[in-house]
Amino acid sequence: MVYLFWMAKTKRPRRGRAPKTRKAGVQPGELATLLLMERMEDARTLEEMAQLMRISKSHLSDIEKGRKVVSFERALRFAELLHLPVAAVVRLALQDQITRAGVNLTVAVS
């Protein structure tokens, strides 16, 4: 009689290292969510959207995943290129910057 044993491989953290987790504060911001929703709504690929926004595909991916924060100036340009309300996009970009800095304030743009 032959017995076969199956053992599931479990991923263990390397010795001396903590398991990989998302860094605190590196969550997609409100502007990142808006850009991702716009891209999905228009059924555009990451590459198509990046070309439209005049940035690299990797930079757009970093923005959508919360690894990069959009500057005020770049938010203005994105709003114009994507035909989005400028005040809303700028507010979201500024709010993301303030939130990332750990300041508990809300931005209002008029």
N, C-alpha and C positions, 0 to 999 in steps of 0.2 A: 504494500500500500504506500502511495506517495502523498504526502501532505504538502500543500502549497500555502505559504503564509504571505499575506499582503500587509504591508505596513505603510501607512500614509506618511509622506514626508512632511514635516512641519517646518515652517520657516522660523528660525530662531535668530535673534539679534547676534551680531558678531560679538565676540568676547570684548568686553570693555566699552561697548558702544550701546547707546540707547536705541530702541527701535525707531525707524524713520517715521516721523509724524510731521504734519504740516506745522510750520512755525506760527507762533501766536502773532496775530496781526497780518498774516498773509492770506487773507480771504478776499475773494473777488469783491470789489467795491460796487457801488451803485452804477457808476459810469461803465464799468466792465460788464455788468449785467445788461445794461441798456444796449451796448454795442453788440454783445452776443445775441440778444433778442432781435435786434435789427437785422443782423446777418442771417439768423435762422428764418425770420419772417420773409426775407427776400430770397431765401433758398440759395444763398451765395456760399461758395467755399471760402475757407480761410484765405487762400491765395487771391481769389477775386476781390474779397473785401479789403485785403491789404493793399492791392494795387489801386483800388478806388481811393483809399485813405492815404496813399503815397507813403507807406511805411513797409518794412519787411514783414514777411509772414511770421517769423519768430517773434518780432516785437509785438505784433497784434496778439499772438498766442499768449505772450507774457502779460499783456494788459488784461485779456479775458480771464486769465487764471489768477490774477491778483498779484503777480510777481513784480509788476511795474505800475507806477502811478502816473497818470497823464497830467502834464503841466497845464497851466491856465492857457498859455499861448497855443499849445497843440489842441486843446479842447475847442478853442475858437475855430481853428482850421478844420477839425473833424466835423463840427456842427455845420460849417458852410459846405464842405464836400458831400456830406450825407443828407443835406437839406433837413436838418433837425433844428428845433428852436434853440437859438444860441444861449439864451438865459438859462434854460434848463440844463444844457450840457455843461456850461461853465459852472453852474451851481453844484452839479454832481461831481465834477472834477475837484473843485475846491473842498467839498465835503469829504471826499475820499482822502485828500491830503491831510485835512484836519483830523479825521478819524485815525489815519495811519500814525499820526504824531501822538496819539493818545489823549487828545484834548476833547473834552465832552462839550462841544458847542454845535449848534446847528446853523448852517449857512442859509441866508436868504438873499436872493438877487432880485433887484427890481429894474 
